[in-house]
């Protein structure tokens, strides 16, 4: 007892508790009416925080969590107050200027574009928050374009403060995004030699061009639970980084690090900065830097650091962004739950070595990610995919090959019109399409469920207790788990 009382925690542990406090503060701060003057409190809080980091004893944890809560509450209350300024424009007709933040889609509706708008301005006033808008336009709209639209602002949903349906496009200033131009040119090259829907599927894997996917096929992807790997995501980014690191690390760790970091910047620039992609990029960068210096991150600490940092930058992620929530839930499943399940399986059978059974490892990781995301999906959509685990097991192993062959097909399309050179890409992508079609057409592929938020929270509490029990039993450090190894 005395040893624990006088023990000093590592600085990374104290930082993790600070991140935990920040997340708590961000969750409750939305309901607390603090003004911008609340930032005056931060000076004494910072002094307490510095003292806690210097001491790093058991009482420091309590102080650090309290400081984190204060940071989170002040940030959340101030951000919520800024959002209310945009929400106050509901039920009024406005002309706004904003930037298209994600790839617009038209779902086969002529001249009607679904867009996500950020950097909102009304006259000379700037507003915090995003707008979902359907824009009437005969012009092709692209991510990064600045548009001037007019229409009636309505109540928002999810992470959108307000919405504007069937807005009139008054002016568009095209973006000068060279990476987007490259992606579109590459997409045209792929389509010259690969048929649809295989071409759009391959481009979704490789460069995040999800706007070209057929709406019916997208619905089938949701039915079988494959949307997360078909569009650009953390999984796709991990595939690229692992490939580059393993090839180049044989020659130079520094070359592997620089090349992988450059690949991350390029991939995020091409695919767009969605919440889940931002999470994946930050996690991958931190893991790469730790690998370069011969260190490892405990996955729980890494999750807390990145979750608190991203939510502090944009609290709406934590409050209502489904992609952000699912991304961290799946991340926790793969890097925390699955290693504990593997060590449990190994303890039950001394002859079972997960490392020698890649498909078994994939099954455990996929199941763990599914378990962590199921409560959120059930509450949000009211249905569950029965075939999701099977679909992931059949498709996930071929994704790296699909990405590599799609890249090869794009180069073929640029250089020649010889379609036969792209047959390998077409074949692998056709396999994925057939899996999606066949599983989605099963009558019981998905089932409707009614799950309340309280039940979902109870599920996560139960999962947390189960994971804690496994950790205390086997004392698995989890620091060997890494997304870049």
C-alpha positions in Angstrom: 0.0 0.0 0.0 2.8 2.4 0.9 4.6 1.6 -2.3 1.6 2.5 -4.3 1.0 5.6 -2.2 4.5 7.0 -3.0 4.9 5.6 -6.5 5.3 8.1 -9.4 3.4 7.6 -12.5 5.0 7.9 -15.9 4.2 11.2 -17.7 2.4 9.4 -20.5 -0.1 8.0 -17.9 -0.7 11.5 -16.5 -1.3 12.8 -20.0 -3.8 10.0 -20.7 -5.8 10.9 -17.6 -5.7 14.5 -18.7 -7.2 13.4 -22.1 -9.8 11.4 -20.2 -10.8 14.5 -18.2 -11.0 16.6 -21.4 -13.4 14.1 -23.0 -15.6 14.1 -19.9 -15.6 17.9 -19.9 -16.5 18.0 -23.6 -19.4 15.7 -23.1 -21.0 17.7 -20.2 -19.9 21.1 -21.3 -22.5 21.4 -24.0 -25.2 21.8 -21.3 -23.3 24.3 -19.2 -23.8 28.0 -19.8 -20.2 29.3 -19.7 -19.2 32.5 -21.4 -15.9 33.2 -23.2 -14.7 34.8 -19.9 -14.4 31.2 -18.6 -10.9 31.1 -20.2 -9.7 33.4 -17.4 -10.0 30.3 -15.2 -7.3 28.6 -17.2 -4.4 30.4 -15.6 -4.8 28.9 -12.2 -5.8 25.6 -13.8 -2.6 25.5 -15.7 -0.6 26.2 -12.6 -2.3 23.2 -10.9 -1.7 21.1 -13.9 2.1 21.9 -13.9 2.3 21.0 -10.3 0.5 17.7 -10.9 2.8 16.8 -13.7 5.8 17.5 -11.5 4.5 15.4 -8.6 2.9 12.5 -10.6 1.6 10.8 -7.4 -1.8 9.3 -7.0 -3.4 12.6 -6.0 -2.0 14.1 -9.3 -4.4 11.8 -11.2 -7.4 13.4 -9.5 -6.0 16.9 -10.1 -5.2 16.2 -13.7 -8.7 14.8 -14.5 -10.3 17.8 -12.8 -8.1 20.1 -14.9 -9.0 18.2 -18.1 -12.7 18.5 -17.2 -12.3 22.3 -16.9 -10.6 22.5 -20.3 -13.3 20.4 -21.9 -16.2 22.3 -20.3 -14.8 25.7 -21.3 -14.1 24.6 -24.9 -17.5 22.8 -25.2 -19.6 25.6 -23.8 -17.8 28.2 -26.0 -18.2 26.1 -29.1 -21.9 25.3 -28.4 -22.5 29.1 -28.0 -20.9 29.6 -31.5 -23.0 26.9 -33.0 -26.2 28.5 -31.6 -25.4 31.6 -33.6 -25.8 29.6 -36.8 -28.8 27.7 -35.5 -30.5 31.0 -34.8 -30.8 31.5 -38.5 -33.2 28.6 -38.9 -36.5 29.2 -40.7 -35.1 32.3 -42.4 -34.1 32.7 -46.1 -30.5 33.5 -46.4 -27.7 33.8 -49.0 -24.6 32.1 -47.7 -21.0 31.6 -49.0 -19.3 28.4 -48.0 -16.8 25.8 -49.1 -17.7 22.2 -50.1 -15.8 20.1 -47.6 -16.5 16.6 -48.9 -17.2 15.0 -52.3 -20.7 16.1 -53.5 -23.0 13.3 -54.7 -26.1 13.5 -56.9 -27.4 9.9 -56.5 -28.4 9.8 -60.2 -30.7 12.9 -59.7 -29.9 15.3 -62.5 -28.7 18.7 -61.4 -29.3 18.0 -57.7 -26.1 17.8 -55.6 -25.9 16.7 -52.0 -23.1 18.7 -50.3 -21.4 19.3 -46.9 -20.5 23.0 -46.4 -18.0 24.5 -44.0 -16.4 27.9 -43.5 -19.9 29.5 -43.6 -20.3 33.2 -44.2 -23.6 35.2 -44.3 -22.7 38.7 -45.4 -19.7 39.8 -43.4 -20.4 37.4 -40.5 -18.6 34.1 -40.2 -20.2 31.1 -38.5 -19.0 28.0 -36.8 -20.5 24.7 -37.9 -21.4 22.8 -41.0 -24.4 22.9 -43.3 -26.0 20.0 -45.2 -27.4 21.4 -48.5 -28.9 20.0 -51.7 -27.9 22.4 -54.5 -29.6 22.8 -57.8 -26.8 23.2 -60.4 -26.2 22.1 -64.0 -22.5 22.7 -63.3 -20.2 20.0 -61.9 -19.5 20.7 -58.2 -16.3 19.4 -56.6 -14.8 19.2 -53.1 -13.1 22.5 -52.3 -15.3 24.7 -54.5 -16.6 27.9 -52.8 -20.3 28.4 -53.6 -22.8 31.2 -53.0 -26.2 29.7 -52.5 -29.6 31.0 -51.4 -32.6 29.3 -49.8 -34.4 28.6 -46.5 -32.4 27.3 -43.6 -34.0 24.5 -41.7 -33.2 22.4 -38.6 -30.0 20.3 -38.8 -29.4 16.7 -38.1 -26.4 14.7 -36.8 -23.3 16.9 -36.9 -25.0 19.6 -39.2 -26.1 22.7 -37.4 -28.7 23.6 -40.1 -29.8 22.3 -43.5 -30.8 24.0 -46.8 -32.7 21.9 -49.3 -32.9 22.7 -53.1 -30.8 25.7 -52.7 -30.3 28.0 -55.7 -26.7 28.2 -56.9 -25.8 31.9 -57.6 -22.0 31.6 -58.0 -19.3 29.0 -57.8 -15.5 29.6 -57.5 -13.8 26.3 -58.6 -11.0 25.0 -56.3 -7.5 24.9 -57.6 -6.8 21.5 -56.0 -4.1 19.7 -58.0 -4.5 16.5 -55.9 -8.2 16.5 -56.7 -7.4 17.0 -60.4 -4.9 14.1 -60.3 -7.5 11.9 -58.6 -10.1 12.7 -61.3 -7.7 12.1 -64.1 -6.7 8.8 -62.5 -10.3 7.8 -62.2 -10.9 8.4 -65.9 -7.9 6.3 -66.7 -9.2 3.4 -64.6 -12.7 3.6 -66.2 -11.1 3.2 -69.6 -10.0 -0.3 -68.9 -12.2 -1.5 -66.0 -16.0 -1.8 -66.3 -18.5 -0.5 -63.8 -19.3 -1.0 -60.9 -15.8 -2.5 -60.5 -14.1 0.7 -61.5 -15.9 2.9 -58.9 -15.3 0.2 -56.3 -11.6 0.1 -57.0 -11.4 3.9 -56.9 -13.2 3.9 -53.6 -10.6 1.5 -52.2 -7.6 3.4 -53.5 -8.3 7.1 -53.7 -11.6 7.6 -51.8 -13.7 8.5 -54.9 -16.9 7.4 -53.3 -19.2 9.8 -55.1 -19.3 7.7 -58.2 -20.7 4.6 -56.4 -24.2 3.6 -57.6 -26.8 4.4 -54.8 -28.2 0.8 -55.0 -24.7 -0.7 -54.6 -24.0 1.6 -51.7 -27.2 0.4 -50.0 -26.0 -3.2 -50.5 -22.7 -2.3 -49.0 -24.5 -1.0 -45.9 -26.6 -4.1 -45.7 -23.6 -6.4 -45.6 -21.5 -4.1 -43.4 -18.7 -3.2 -45.8 -19.0 0.5 -46.2 -16.0 1.1 -43.8 -13.5 -0.6 -46.1 -15.0 0.3 -49.5 -14.5 4.0 -49.2 -11.2 5.5 -48.1 -10.7 4.8 -44.4 -8.2 4.0 -41.8 -8.1 0.4 -43.0 -7.1 1.5 -46.6 -4.5 3.9 -45.2 -3.1 1.2 -42.9 -2.7 -1.1 -45.9 -0.7 1.5 -47.8 1.5 2.5 -44.9 2.3 -1.1 -43.9 3.3 -2.0 -47.4 5.6 1.0 -47.7 7.2 0.5 -44.3 7.9 -3.2 -44.8 9.4 -2.7 -48.2 11.6 0.4 -47.4 12.5 -0.5 -43.8 14.9 -3.2 -45.2 17.0 -0.4 -46.6 16.5 2.5 -44.2 14.2 3.2 -41.3 14.5 6.9 -42.1 13.5 6.4 -45.7 10.6 4.2 -44.6 9.4 6.9 -42.1 9.7 9.8 -44.6 8.1 7.9 -47.4 5.2 6.7 -45.2 4.6 10.2 -43.9 4.5 11.5 -47.4 2.1 8.8 -48.4 -0.2 9.7 -45.5 -0.2 13.4 -46.6 -0.9 12.4 -50.2 -3.6 9.9 -49.3 -5.5 12.3 -47.0 -5.1 15.2 -49.5 -6.6 13.0 -52.3 -9.4 11.3 -50.3 -10.5 14.3 -48.2 -10.3 15.2 -44.5 -13.2 13.3 -43.0 -13.4 12.8 -39.2 -12.5 9.1 -39.6 -9.7 9.8 -42.0 -8.3 12.5 -39.7 -8.3 10.0 -36.8 -6.6 7.4 -38.9 -3.9 9.8 -40.2 -3.0 11.1 -36.7 -2.9 7.6 -35.2 -0.8 6.3 -38.0 1.7 9.2 -37.8 2.1 8.8 -34.0 2.6 5.0 -34.4 5.1 5.5 -37.2 7.2 8.0 -35.2 7.1 5.7 -32.2 8.3 2.8 -34.4 11.1 4.9 -35.8 12.5 5.7 -32.3 12.0 2.1 -31.2 9.1 2.9 -28.9 5.5 1.7 -28.7 2.2 3.3 -27.8 -0.2 1.7 -25.4 -3.3 1.6 -27.6 -5.6 2.9 -24.8 -3.3 5.9 -24.3 -3.2 6.5 -28.0 -6.9 6.4 -28.3 -7.3 8.9 -25.5 -4.7 11.3 -26.9 -6.2 11.3 -30.4 -9.8 11.3 -29.3 -9.3 14.2 -26.9 -7.2 16.2 -29.4 -9.6 15.8 -32.3 -12.7 16.5 -30.1 -11.1 19.5 -28.5 -10.4 20.9 -32.0 -14.0 20.2 -33.1 -16.4 19.1 -30.3 -19.1 18.2 -32.7 -17.1 15.0 -33.5 -17.8 13.8 -30.0 -21.4 15.0 -29.8 -22.9 13.7 -33.0 -20.4 12.6 -35.7 -21.2 8.9 -36.4 -18.1 8.3 -38.5 -15.9 9.6 -35.7 -17.6 7.4 -33.1 -17.5 4.3 -35.3 -13.8 4.9 -36.2 -12.7 5.0 -32.5 -14.9 2.1 -31.5 -13.5 -0.1 -34.3 -10.0 1.1 -33.4 -10.5 0.0 -29.8 -11.8 -3.3 -30.9 -8.8 -4.1 -33.1 -6.0 -2.9 -30.8 -7.4 -3.5 -27.3 -10.2 -6.2 -27.4 -8.7 -8.5 -30.1 -5.2 -8.9 -28.4 -7.0 -9.8 -25.1 -9.2 -12.3 -26.9 -6.1 -13.8 -28.6 -4.2 -14.3 -25.4 -7.4 -15.9 -23.9 -7.6 -18.3 -26.8 -3.9 -19.1 -26.5 -4.3 -19.8 -22.8 -7.1 -22.3 -23.5 -5.0 -24.1 -26.1 -1.2 -24.2 -25.6 -0.7 -25.3 -29.2 -2.7 -22.4 -30.7 -0.4 -19.7 -32.0 -2.5 -16.9 -33.5 0.5 -15.6 -35.4 0.6 -18.8 -37.4 -3.0 -18.5 -38.4 -3.6 -15.2 -40.3 -7.2 -16.0 -41.1 -7.9 -16.7 -37.4 -6.2 -13.4 -36.5 -8.4 -11.6 -39.1 -11.5 -13.3 -37.7 -10.7 -12.2 -34.1 -9.9 -8.6 -35.2 -13.0 -8.4 -37.4 -15.2 -9.8 -34.7 -13.8 -7.4 -32.1 -14.4 -4.4 -34.3 -17.9 -5.6 -35.0 -18.7 -6.0 -31.2 -17.5 -2.5 -30.5 -19.5 -0.8 -33.3 -22.7 -2.8 -33.0 -24.4 -0.8 -30.2 -23.8 2.5 -32.1 -25.1 1.1 -35.4 -28.1 -0.4 -33.7 -29.1 2.9 -32.0 -28.5 4.9 -35.2 -30.0 2.8 -37.9 -32.3 0.4 -36.1 -31.0 -2.6 -38.0 -28.1 -5.0 -37.8 -26.2 -6.8 -40.5 -26.3 -10.5 -39.9 -23.8 -11.3 -42.6 -21.3 -8.5 -41.7 -18.7 -10.8 -40.2 -18.9 -13.2 -43.1 -18.6 -10.4 -45.6 -15.6 -8.9 -43.9 -13.9 -12.3 -43.7 -14.4 -12.8 -47.5 -13.5 -9.3 -48.6 -10.9 -7.9 -46.2 -8.1 -10.3 -47.3 -8.3 -9.2 -50.9 -8.5 -5.4 -50.3 -4.7 -5.0 -50.5 -4.6 -6.9 -53.8 -7.6 -4.8 -55.1 -5.8 -1.6 -54.3 -2.5 -2.6 -55.9 -4.3 -3.9 -59.1 -6.5 -0.8 -59.3 -3.3 1.3 -59.2 -1.8 -0.8 -62.0 -5.0 -0.5 -64.0 -4.9 3.3 -63.7 -1.4 3.3 -65.1 -2.5 1.0 -67.9 -5.4 3.4 -68.7 -3.0 6.3 -68.8 -0.5 4.7 -71.2 -2.6 2.4 -73.4 -6.2 1.2 -74.2 -5.2 -2.5 -73.8 -8.1 -3.6 -71.6 -6.6 -7.1 -71.2 -3.8 -5.7 -69.0 -6.5 -4.7 -66.5 -8.1 -8.1 -66.4 -6.5 -9.0 -63.0 -8.0 -5.8 -61.4 -11.4 -6.4 -63.0 -11.4 -10.0 -61.8 -10.6 -9.2 -58.1 -13.0 -6.3 -58.0 -15.7 -8.5 -59.7 -15.2 -11.0 -56.9 -15.9 -8.3 -54.3 -19.0 -7.1 -56.2 -20.3 -10.7 -56.4 -19.9 -11.2 -52.6 -21.8 -7.9 -51.9 -24.6 -8.8 -54.3 -25.1 -12.3 -53.2 -25.0 -11.6 -49.4 -27.2 -8.5 -49.7 -29.8 -10.5 -51.6 -30.2 -13.0 -48.7 -33.7 -12.2 -47.2 -32.3 -12.2 -43.6 -29.1 -10.3 -44.4 -30.1 -7.6 -42.0 -32.7 -7.5 -39.2 -34.5 -4.6 -37.6 -33.8 -4.0 -33.9 -35.0 -1.4 -31.4 -32.1 -0.4 -29.1 -32.2 2.7 -26.9 -29.2 4.9 -26.0 -29.4 3.6 -22.4 -29.1 0.0 -23.6 -26.2 0.9 -25.8 -24.4 2.6 -22.9 -25.1 -0.5 -20.8 -23.5 -2.7 -23.5 -20.4 -0.6 -23.5 -20.2 -0.7 -19.7 -20.5 -4.5 -19.9 -17.8 -4.6 -22.6 -15.5 -2.4 -20.5 -15.9 -4.6 -17.4 -15.2 -7.7 -19.5 -12.1 -6.2 -21.1 -10.9 -5.0 -17.6 -11.4 -8.5 -16.2 -9.3 -10.0 -19.1 -6.6 -7.4 -18.6 -6.3 -8.0 -14.9 -6.3 -11.8 -15.4 -3.6 -12.0 -18.1 -1.8 -8.6 -17.4 -1.3 -8.2 -21.2 0.5 -4.9 -21.8 -1.0 -4.5 -25.3 1.9 -2.3 -26.3 3.0 -4.8 -28.9 -0.2 -4.0 -30.9 0.5 -1.5 -33.6 -1.3 -0.6 -36.8 2.0 -0.1 -38.7 3.8 -3.3 -37.9 
